[in-house]
Amino acid sequence: MPQVAQLNIAMLEPIISTVDIVLLIIQEDRLCVTLSKRDKEPYANQEALPGGYIHAQDDRDCLDAAVRILQQKTGLLPPYLEQLKTFAGAARDPRGWSISVVYFALVDADLILSANHPGLTICAVDALRRLPFDHNDIIAAAVERIRNKSQYSSLPCYLAGETFSLPRLQKMYEACLGETLNKVSFRRKMEELGVLETVEGQTETAGAHRPAQLYRLKSEFKNQLKLLVRGL
């Protein structure tokens, strides 16, 4: 009987339910992830993905939880937030069986830097050390997703800020894809997407080059992706 009682107690142990966010930016033409210093065990004072518990009494759904956690941990509400996938299992968290609904977010690097939120670190995704939990696997999944979607969508536009030149936007695409793009082909594909509009009277000066016209996302595409029939 005591053995049965112990088994029942073990079966009633709650599952740890969290949301984690892969917050991606472009810095120095490299795809980077934003890490947050943990303030509690396990792995206290180590850098990891921003994350937190789902609050059943407050959060209507996982998206609500993701927005709340992002604002608490980074002070930001990114222009693009998408659910990535769910990571679950008994071995991923030393506290016990856990499930994490993961989102990835895209934001202009200047917003991260200007927010100056305590405890945040920026690290290039191709130079990550070993992180707590399974966060390296989570980041790898997010990078795969963004590289895939950057082939045929307007996704990297959300990394470029409110206004940007086409040369700067091409750098965003190249950082996401991990490869160099042909200038003429890139501009043709952006015309096919039809998501950009010129910012009249505004240009960007870059070194010895002539001023470049500034663009922005059309209002109808600010919160949704546009897809290409054929990839870049």
Protein Blocks (a to p, Z undefined) as FASTA:
>chain_A
ZZmmmmmmmmmpccdddddddddddeehiacddddddfbdehihiacdddddddfklmmb
lmlmmmmmmmmmnopacfbdcdfbdcedjklpmnbccddddddddddfklmmmnopghia
cddfklcccdehjllmmmmmmmmmmmmmmmmpcklmmmnojbdcfklmmmmmmmmnopac
dfklmmmmmmmnopaccdehiacdehjbccdddddddfklmmcccddfbdZZ
